[in-house]
Amino acid sequence: MPTINPGNRSWVWLVALVLLLTFGLLPVSGCGRPADKEVLKVGVLAPLTGPFSANGTAMVQSLEMAATDINQRGGVLGRQVVLVTADTQGKADSARAEALNLMDREGVWALIGAYLSEETFAIQEVAADRQKLLIVPIAATNELTARVGSDYPRYKYVFRVAYNIDQWSRLLGDYIVSRGVRNYAFAGTNIRWNKELAGSLQDYLAPRGINNVYTDYYSPQNPVMDSLILALKEKKPELVVVGDPGRNSVQFVKKAQDLALQAPLLSVGGALGDARIASTLNPPGGLYFQGVTWRGHTPSATRYFERFVQQYKYLPVGYGDTLPYDALQVLAQAADKAGSLEADKVVQALEAGAFEGIAGVYRFDATHQATWGWQGSLPGVVVRWKDGKDEVVWPVKP
């Protein structure tokens, strides 16, 4: 064995290199994925456990599709996108901790998430503190983007590619008006955006002569359905809006079937937009759900649905999956237009540009709320499940 001569610098460099590689202090290419300097890490925050886990899983799946598409066309500024996923558990504290971990330990360039408004508030503060880009694909509370308008220097890194509460209530409200009903009820889970949606929807429908006859909420952890369904039967609404996108909404529909609630059920989507679940349900008044798009609605939506089914073997819900896909696409297009990964330059590109997605062409207003589609708000569809089959019932095509 050769003797190491301390005066021989080649041996010193060789030993140093071995130590660096041994302890993982140098990136190594060709070992399963590119070196970190060759990739662009994007942090994904989604509820992968808890009542909204199915929605979180769909978020991640759609983002995987988007990353694949982006990488196949050359990545972002020549760098391949790598997703780093964290489980928020549907809790604000967990979301904040995971956001910090993604930034401090994983070194992500930007964040996409979360699902509930409560989670997203926590992430928004972390993103603002660190001046990190955050694209919100689901959470709807108006305050998220209102903060951008009231304190732009702090919150300018936050953009939303989803309905805000007022857009959402307008979409639901326009469909309810089209049915010609005189009243409705609202039943949802006891979380912030559900209560905001119920209030906004009532404000939208009351001037149009459609009155709310009953509103109530159940616990997301320990839902009690019997008394709620019985109260709805007593009030006899002509339609019930089911505000819960989580798995407890399935229990609600099953209980409505058992107790023979006659009113049509209009869901905000989520679990009741999942064909594996909803196609097995048959409430007396019928089951409807709302999404941003659906197969057959546009050619791009149809292609997206076909690819999703081919890859994941089930039909997407056209909301909690489609919008995250578009969120990553919008972010990638903005960085390419900016010609830079610097957050401030990407912000400028997002503010000035138009970005194509499955749901339409996205533009952002002064509060970084996405506006597109009909009269500056997100387009959407209402789908009916009947005899295990789906049918778009609104808007009616000419």
C-alpha positions in Angstrom: 0.0 0.0 0.0 1.5 3.3 -1.0 2.6 5.7 1.8 0.7 9.0 1.9 3.2 11.8 1.7 1.8 14.9 3.5 3.7 17.1 1.1 2.0 15.5 -1.9 -1.0 17.7 -2.6 -2.6 15.2 -5.0 -3.1 12.8 -2.1 -4.6 15.6 0.1 -7.2 16.4 -2.6 -8.0 12.8 -3.2 -8.7 12.1 0.5 -10.8 15.3 0.7 -12.9 14.2 -2.3 -13.5 10.8 -0.9 -14.7 12.2 2.4 -17.0 14.7 0.7 -18.6 12.0 -1.4 -18.8 9.6 1.5 -20.7 12.0 3.7 -23.0 13.3 0.9 -21.5 16.8 0.8 -21.1 16.7 -3.0 -24.0 16.1 -5.4 -23.6 12.9 -7.5 -25.2 12.7 -11.0 -26.3 9.4 -12.5 -27.6 7.9 -9.2 -31.3 7.8 -9.8 -31.9 11.5 -10.4 -29.9 14.6 -11.4 -27.8 16.5 -9.0 -29.6 19.3 -7.1 -28.1 22.0 -9.2 -29.7 20.4 -12.3 -33.2 20.2 -10.8 -35.8 22.7 -9.6 -37.5 21.6 -6.4 -41.1 22.6 -5.9 -42.7 22.0 -2.5 -46.2 20.5 -2.4 -48.3 20.9 0.7 -51.5 18.7 0.8 -53.6 16.8 3.4 -52.5 13.2 2.8 -54.1 11.9 6.0 -57.3 12.9 7.7 -60.8 13.7 6.4 -59.5 15.4 3.2 -56.8 12.8 2.3 -58.5 11.7 -0.9 -58.5 15.3 -2.1 -54.8 15.7 -1.1 -53.9 12.5 -3.0 -55.6 13.8 -6.1 -53.7 17.1 -5.8 -50.4 15.3 -5.7 -51.3 13.0 -8.6 -52.3 15.9 -10.9 -49.1 17.7 -10.0 -47.1 14.6 -10.9 -48.7 14.8 -14.3 -48.0 18.5 -14.7 -44.3 18.0 -13.7 -44.0 15.2 -16.3 -45.4 17.4 -19.0 -43.2 20.3 -18.1 -40.1 18.1 -18.0 -40.9 16.5 -21.3 -40.8 19.9 -22.9 -37.5 20.8 -21.4 -38.3 21.7 -17.8 -38.1 25.3 -16.4 -35.2 27.3 -17.8 -33.6 24.0 -18.7 -33.9 22.5 -15.2 -36.1 19.4 -14.5 -38.9 19.9 -12.0 -38.8 17.7 -8.9 -41.8 17.7 -6.5 -41.1 17.4 -2.8 -44.4 16.5 -1.1 -45.4 17.1 2.6 -48.5 16.0 4.5 -50.4 18.9 6.2 -52.9 16.6 7.8 -55.5 19.3 7.2 -54.1 21.2 10.2 -52.6 24.7 10.3 -49.8 23.9 12.7 -48.7 20.9 10.6 -48.9 22.9 7.4 -46.6 25.6 8.8 -44.1 23.1 10.1 -44.0 21.3 6.8 -43.6 24.5 4.9 -40.6 25.5 7.0 -39.1 22.0 6.5 -39.5 22.2 2.7 -37.7 25.5 2.6 -35.0 24.9 5.3 -34.2 21.2 4.7 -35.3 20.6 1.1 -34.4 24.0 -0.3 -37.5 24.2 -2.5 -37.7 27.1 -5.0 -41.5 27.6 -4.6 -44.6 26.2 -2.8 -47.9 24.9 -4.1 -50.7 24.4 -1.5 -52.6 23.8 0.6 -56.2 22.5 0.6 -58.1 24.1 3.4 -58.0 27.9 4.0 -56.9 27.4 7.6 -53.8 25.5 6.4 -53.1 28.0 3.6 -53.1 31.0 6.0 -50.3 29.4 7.9 -48.3 28.7 4.8 -49.0 32.2 3.4 -47.3 33.7 6.5 -44.2 31.5 6.1 -44.0 32.3 2.4 -44.2 36.0 3.2 -41.5 35.8 5.8 -39.1 34.0 3.5 -40.2 35.9 0.3 -41.0 32.5 -1.3 -43.4 32.1 -4.2 -46.7 30.4 -3.2 -49.3 29.3 -5.7 -52.7 28.5 -4.0 -54.7 25.9 -6.0 -57.7 25.2 -3.8 -58.2 27.4 -0.7 -61.0 29.9 -1.4 -61.3 32.3 1.5 -61.3 35.9 0.2 -58.9 37.0 2.9 -55.9 35.2 1.3 -55.8 37.6 -1.7 -57.3 40.5 0.2 -54.0 40.5 2.2 -52.1 41.0 -1.1 -54.2 44.2 -1.7 -53.8 45.5 1.8 -50.1 44.8 2.3 -48.6 44.2 -1.1 -44.9 44.4 -0.1 -45.3 41.5 2.3 -47.8 39.2 0.5 -46.9 39.9 -3.2 -45.4 36.4 -3.6 -48.8 34.8 -3.2 -51.1 34.0 -6.2 -54.3 32.0 -6.4 -55.4 29.9 -9.4 -58.8 28.9 -7.9 -62.1 30.4 -7.0 -62.3 32.9 -4.3 -65.5 32.6 -2.2 -67.4 35.2 -4.2 -66.6 33.6 -7.5 -67.6 30.2 -6.1 -70.9 31.4 -4.8 -71.6 33.2 -8.1 -71.1 29.9 -10.0 -73.3 27.9 -7.6 -75.8 30.7 -7.5 -76.2 31.0 -11.2 -76.9 27.3 -11.5 -79.4 27.5 -8.7 -81.2 30.4 -10.4 -81.3 28.4 -13.6 -83.3 25.7 -11.9 -86.1 28.1 -11.0 -86.2 27.2 -7.3 -87.6 29.6 -4.7 -85.5 28.4 -1.8 -82.6 26.2 -0.7 -80.7 25.0 2.3 -77.0 24.8 3.0 -75.3 21.9 4.9 -71.6 21.7 5.4 -68.6 20.9 7.5 -67.6 23.2 10.3 -64.6 24.9 8.7 -64.0 28.5 7.8 -64.5 28.6 4.1 -67.8 26.6 4.4 -69.2 29.3 6.6 -67.9 32.0 4.3 -69.4 30.2 1.2 -72.8 29.9 2.9 -72.9 33.6 3.7 -71.7 34.7 0.2 -74.2 32.4 -1.5 -77.0 33.8 0.6 -76.0 37.3 -0.3 -75.9 36.4 -4.0 -79.3 34.6 -4.1 -81.4 36.8 -1.8 -81.7 39.7 -4.2 -82.8 37.2 -6.9 -85.7 36.1 -4.8 -84.2 32.8 -3.6 -84.3 32.4 0.1 -82.2 30.3 2.5 -84.5 28.2 4.7 -81.9 26.4 6.7 -78.1 26.3 7.3 -76.2 24.0 9.6 -72.7 22.4 10.0 -71.3 19.2 11.3 -67.9 18.5 12.9 -65.2 17.3 10.4 -63.9 14.9 13.1 -67.2 13.6 14.6 -70.0 14.3 12.2 -73.6 13.8 13.4 -76.0 13.5 10.4 -79.3 12.2 11.7 -80.6 15.4 13.3 -79.3 17.5 10.4 -81.2 15.4 7.8 -84.3 15.4 9.9 -84.2 19.2 10.2 -83.8 19.4 6.4 -86.8 17.2 5.9 -88.9 19.5 8.1 -87.8 22.6 6.3 -88.5 21.0 2.8 -86.0 23.0 0.8 -86.2 22.7 -3.0 -82.5 22.1 -3.2 -79.7 21.4 -0.6 -76.1 22.7 -1.2 -73.7 20.2 0.3 -70.7 22.3 1.3 -68.3 19.5 2.4 -65.7 18.4 -0.2 -64.3 15.7 2.2 -65.3 12.1 2.8 -67.9 12.9 5.4 -70.1 14.2 2.6 -70.5 10.6 1.5 -71.9 9.8 4.9 -74.3 12.7 4.5 -75.6 11.5 1.2 -76.1 7.9 2.5 -78.0 9.2 5.5 -80.1 11.4 3.2 -80.9 8.2 1.2 -81.8 6.3 4.4 -84.1 9.0 5.7 -85.6 9.7 2.2 -84.7 13.4 1.9 -86.4 14.4 -1.3 -84.5 17.5 -2.2 -81.8 17.4 -4.9 -78.3 17.6 -3.5 -75.8 20.0 -5.1 -72.2 19.3 -3.9 -69.2 21.6 -4.1 -67.3 18.6 -5.5 -64.4 16.7 -3.8 -65.5 13.3 -2.6 -68.9 13.5 -4.3 -67.2 14.3 -7.6 -65.3 11.0 -7.4 -66.9 8.5 -9.7 -65.8 5.6 -7.6 -68.0 6.9 -4.8 -70.7 9.1 -6.3 -71.7 6.6 -9.0 -72.8 4.2 -6.2 -75.1 6.8 -4.5 -78.7 7.4 -5.5 -80.5 9.9 -3.2 -84.2 10.4 -4.1 -83.8 14.0 -5.4 -80.6 13.3 -7.4 -76.9 14.1 -6.9 -75.2 16.9 -8.6 -71.7 18.4 -8.2 -69.7 21.4 -9.4 -66.3 21.5 -11.0 -64.2 23.8 -13.0 -64.3 21.6 -16.0 -65.3 18.1 -17.1 -64.6 15.7 -20.0 -66.4 16.8 -23.1 -66.4 20.4 -21.8 -63.4 21.5 -23.8 -60.9 19.5 -26.0 -58.0 20.2 -23.5 -60.2 19.0 -20.6 -61.1 15.8 -22.4 -57.4 15.1 -23.1 -56.6 15.7 -19.5 -59.3 13.4 -18.2 -58.3 10.6 -20.6 -54.6 10.8 -19.5 -55.6 10.9 -15.8 -57.7 7.8 -16.1 -55.0 6.0 -18.0 -52.4 6.9 -15.4 -54.3 6.5 -12.2 -57.2 4.3 -13.2 -60.0 6.5 -11.9 -61.9 9.6 -13.1 -60.7 12.9 -11.8 -63.2 15.3 -10.1 -62.5 18.2 -12.3 -61.6 20.6 -9.5 -59.2 19.6 -6.7 -57.0 17.8 -9.3 -57.4 20.1 -12.3 -56.5 23.3 -10.5 -53.2 22.0 -9.0 -52.2 20.8 -12.4 -52.8 24.3 -13.8 -51.0 25.9 -10.8 -47.7 24.2 -11.6 -48.2 24.9 -15.3 -48.8 28.6 -14.6 -45.7 28.8 -12.3 -43.5 27.2 -14.9 -44.7 29.4 -17.7 -44.1 32.5 -15.6 -40.5 31.6 -14.8 -39.9 30.9 -18.5 -41.4 34.3 -19.4 -39.3 36.0 -16.7 -36.2 34.3 -17.9 -35.2 34.0 -14.2 -36.0 32.0 -11.1 -35.7 35.2 -8.9 -38.9 35.5 -7.0 -39.4 39.2 -7.7 -39.0 38.7 -11.5 -41.4 35.8 -11.5 -43.9 37.9 -9.6 -43.7 40.6 -12.3 -44.2 38.0 -15.0 -47.2 36.5 -13.2 -48.7 40.0 -12.8 -48.3 40.9 -16.5 -48.9 37.7 -18.3 -51.6 35.3 -19.5 -51.0 31.6 -18.8 -52.8 28.7 -20.5 -54.1 25.8 -18.4 -56.7 23.0 -18.5 -59.5 25.3 -17.1 -58.7 28.3 -19.4 -56.3 31.2 -19.7 -55.2 32.6 -16.4 -54.7 36.3 -15.6 -54.2 37.8 -12.2 -55.9 41.0 -10.8 -54.3 43.5 -8.4 -54.8 41.1 -5.5 -53.3 38.2 -7.4 -56.6 36.4 -7.7 -57.0 34.5 -10.9 -59.6 35.9 -13.3 -60.6 34.1 -16.5 -63.5 32.6 -18.3 -66.9 34.3 -18.2 -66.8 38.0 -17.3 -63.5 37.7 -15.4 -64.4 34.8 -13.2 -63.6 31.1 -13.3 -65.8 29.1 -15.6 -67.4 25.9 -14.3 -69.8 23.1 -14.8 -72.4 21.2 -12.9 -72.5 17.4 -13.4 -75.2 15.0 -12.4 -74.6 11.4 -11.3 -77.5 9.2 -12.5 -77.5 5.4 -12.6 -73.8 5.3 -12.2 -73.2 7.7 -15.2 -72.1 11.3 -15.3 -73.8 14.0 -17.4 -73.0 17.7 -17.7 -76.3 19.5 -17.0 -75.0 23.1 -16.8 -74.2 25.3 -18.6 -76.4 24.0 -21.4 -74.6 24.0 -24.7 -76.5 25.8 -27.6 
